[in-house]
Amino acid sequence: MSKILISNVPYLSQTDNPHTGGKYWATDPDRRDSTPDGCWMNELPNGGHFGREAEGCPGPKEKGCIRPGSCNVTSLAMLAAYFGLSAKPEAHPDGKPLSAFLRDQPLSPTWIYVYMMDFWGKGEQIWDGRHPTTARNSMITARGAYLQVVLRLLCGINGGKVTPKLTIGGGYGEYRQALEAGSPVVIASGKMRHVILGIGAFEREGTPWIIAHDPYGRKSANLSRWEAYNGCGDRARCGEGVEYPFDLLQAQYLLYCGR
């Protein structure tokens, strides 16, 4: 099969999200690897970073510290941006009014995160006393069915020209067909416990590979370790257009737009 690549798909990093005026602090979680304290965090409004030992860490705010730069909402935001889905829902899926924060802020990964946590997370951006966020938050915002609902709302209020399609699991054939039809694909990888946006596909020695925008950085070809991270606040783009073997991803779901 010939190589296929969707060009002009905007790249967003998990560390490259708007500040939130102090109500929702933009931060990635404490990591238990070689990551130095203070890295992978957005800068605080008055300078400095937000590590587990950072002086002046604001602690839980109105709803606790959250991680608006999560890979799942960042991947969804890239997909939405590609299709020009910039108008926001005016209410939650059940019709409940939006908070002042959601009414005032532009659509972004941060906005999608807060929208999902206010609805499915019942407004509980959990703070466990040590970590800025917990696995529960990520599990909520990474759930394919919830992301599909958000994408459906975005598609509907932006003209309804495309509709979301969600497949649990999903093979390389469907992934490639979605690309050929003109849609990038949000992929939840069981191997990486991570969500990325697929933008291309090719074969290498008979093995299917993908080209992806990885919000966090670049992993090794066997997906065993991170080779490069997006950051410490320097807005690196290490995850832009990276190549991964599709079968090793262990796709848990594919989410994309159909016409």
Secondary structure, DSSP 4 states (H G I P E B T S, - for coil): ---EE--------TT-----TTTS-B-PPP-SSSPPTTTT-PPPTTSS---TT-TT-----SS--B-TT-HHHHHHHHHHHHTT--PPPSB-TTSPBPPHHHHHSPSSHHHHHHHHHHHTTTT-----SSSSS-HHHHHHHH-HHHHHHHHHHHHHHTTSSSEEEEEES--HHHHHHHHHTT--EEEEETTTTEEEEEEEEEEETTEEEEEEE-SSEEE-TTSSSEEEES-SSS---TTTTEEEEHHHH-EEEEEEEE-
